[in-house]
Amino acid sequence: ATDAMVLPLGAEATSALLLNASALFASKGMDWRSYYHQVGRLQFPEGSVPGWNTHDHGVNNAEGAMRWPAVTWRLTGDPDDAAQQEVMLHMLDTYQGQVATLFCADEIFCGRAPHRGTETCAVVEAMASLEYAWAVFGSTALMDRVERLGLNALPAALTDDMWAHVYVQQANSVFAGKTEPAPPAPPMGAAGLPEKAAAVVGPDAGRAALGGHHEEELATMPSHAHQLGTPRDEPSGEDKGSNFYGISHFPCCITNFPQGWPKLAAHAFALLPDARGVVVASLMPSTLTLPSSIVGAAHGAGGGESHTGKHTAVGAGITAGVTVSVGGAYPFDDSVPISVASPAPFTLAVRIPSWASSASVNGVAATPGTLHTIHGVGGPDGVKELLVRLVTAVQVERGWGPAGVPARADHGTDSADTAGGSPAGLGTQPLNAGSATASADGDAGRDSAQLWGISPGVLDPDSLLEVPQWRRLDEVPVRRSPTAPHAHPPPASRDRFKAPARAEMAEETLSWATPPTDGVAFTRGPLVFAMRPTEVVRVTKSYASAVDGQPNDLEIGTPDAWNYAVDLGTPPRFVHAPSEGWSLDNPFSTKQYPFYVEVCARRLRAWGYWQGTNITENLPPSPVNCSVDGACGAVTTLRLVPYGATNIRISVFPWFNSSAQTV
């Protein structure tokens, strides 16, 4: 009866019907391939989009485009369809990249400026699509991306008691509330600066915050003191009016965000083909108990190894009664204990994140960006306890923010997010490519093992096929319109979230109409770090149906200074010392922290608020010159905490280099 309800036409006919329907949807729906290759009527934008539409809508891309390559490959089995996964992610990273939310979409794509926002729905839908792609392709880098979203953007979208959420979040936001551009600039003082404002909280909190602490050191800068880019940098209506924390937003996010962490937990484990082994996809604490319906065939036993290609049919199959428990406190601890229990030995594969400098499993070296496989675990005589050790350090990621506008006639100057890159041509550490120590052929760090139950173009779930080897980006055919103003294929570099580097552009583009901002961010493992200013919270709306005073709509401001440039001449310092009240029961508490990163910094005069609002301006280009009299304040130390433990924050900074400047 159950089969007839699920497969009313029988297995073969129902499957054929669904496959035909899928082909029909593909032919009538959005052509994501031509969109991301920029060859059709609708083309992927290389910056902020000025008007609302469905194809540039962030959630539509998170749900549709980010799932398109995996779904299409399952239908066709064509390796070129699988290769589109990299093309799509590369375009998002290059032209819409954001430090924690993957891409910028305050409803529609909004470029790379860190004061622009991303809708909470887009965060959880991107997680779901990447999890699906991981299940299809088995690429460890996809789970790296899922964790980057789930451990940064998702907790930052919620208050730590989960009673309120934000509609759009920004990498740089020191005011969560409604704000609008101010009237014309205030009267200027004798020194050519506006009169100082008192430190306040509320609608004017942001503008006053520049003068909040150390007012004797720096005067408040005019909101238009350093405006970058073009009108396309203008924050959207959602940035101005929907980044408060509450429940009275458009109802999509409040009903959608709860899928984020449960689906991540559901993808924490997977099975190898033919049920011959278990994959530990996430190192967060979790437990898997296999049902009795899953039985694998024995294939022998062996030692441990790291795979970057196909999995061989070596190791024991799994039987009923297998339990795999992941303990520890990842991502807040670098050591992860794993215990297994099973009546018979089986194969265990552990995802080693690509951001790790090095790793080991029970003392055996494991290659970052791979699935490290141990044969013969469990059973009467097999290994039952494993310890995964990850070696990592604070990473300094450069190249964030708008990539700049080259001063070249054929490029024009109508977009603030076109080709460009960091002045030094430096990108970020690899993520979407797997291992940072990839071999010359570009294949190291990729694991193309197909996971259980996924196969292209077949109806029989037992007829599993191997996922094709992923090709290097420079081998993927990328068709760009010859009339496009920036006709160039995606660079072969596998650095994540990296705008095209200056070295990849023609020599005549080395001068800039608008220079690249080259902002800097700090990460450690899957966690992004941010400055968390003092919060002052104001309830703007209460609800009659409240339980224990919740929920409420909240406005969050700060009297603290925030406009700092960090010193890259002084290495960041990681301090593994939790605050007194921190606990795994609420690891993203906005009042506590598990550890922090210390950086040296100086307040920056040329960075203020956008047009008198409480929205931070775009970043000034870096490096900033602190050797100019009055450009920067005194040297101070900033404490950066995990991004997910912030409601308001600065996570992308301008920078200077004290070792190269006279300060």
KATALIN-V343300 format. One record per run of one state. SS is the DSSP state (~ for helix, > for strand, _ for the rest). FROM is the first residue (numbers start at 0). LEN is the number of residues. If there is no record, write none. Layout:
ss = {SS,SS}
from = {FROM,FROM}
len = {LEN,LEN}
This chain:
ss = {_,~,_,~,_,~,_,>,_,>,~,_,~,>,_,>,_,>,_,>,_,>,~,_,~,_,>,_,>,_,>,_,>,_,>,_,>,_,>,_,~,_,~,_,~,_,>,_,~,_,~,_,>,~,_,>,_,>,_,>,_,>,_,>,_,>,_,>,_,>,_,>,_,>,_,>,_,>,_,>,_,>,_,>,_,~,_,>,_,~,_,~,_,>,_,>,_,>,_,>,_,>,_,>,_,>,_,~,_,>,_,>,_,>,_,>,~,_,>,_,>,_}
from = {0,1,6,10,28,31,37,47,48,56,57,76,78,96,98,101,103,104,105,107,110,116,119,137,139,156,157,158,164,166,167,170,171,173,175,176,187,188,193,194,204,209,230,233,236,241,244,246,251,256,258,266,268,272,275,276,280,285,289,303,307,322,326,334,341,345,352,357,361,363,366,369,377,382,383,384,391,394,400,404,406,429,430,450,451,472,475,494,495,501,504,506,509,511,514,518,524,526,531,535,547,549,557,563,567,572,575,583,586,595,604,608,609,615,616,631,642,645,648,650,652,656}
len = {1,5,4,18,3,6,10,1,8,1,19,2,18,2,3,2,1,1,2,3,6,3,18,2,17,1,1,6,2,1,3,1,2,2,1,11,1,5,1,10,5,21,3,3,5,3,2,5,5,2,8,2,4,3,1,4,5,4,14,4,15,4,8,7,4,7,5,4,2,3,3,8,5,1,1,7,3,6,4,2,23,1,20,1,21,3,19,1,6,3,2,3,2,3,4,6,2,5,4,12,2,8,6,4,5,3,8,3,9,9,4,1,6,1,15,11,3,3,2,2,4,7}
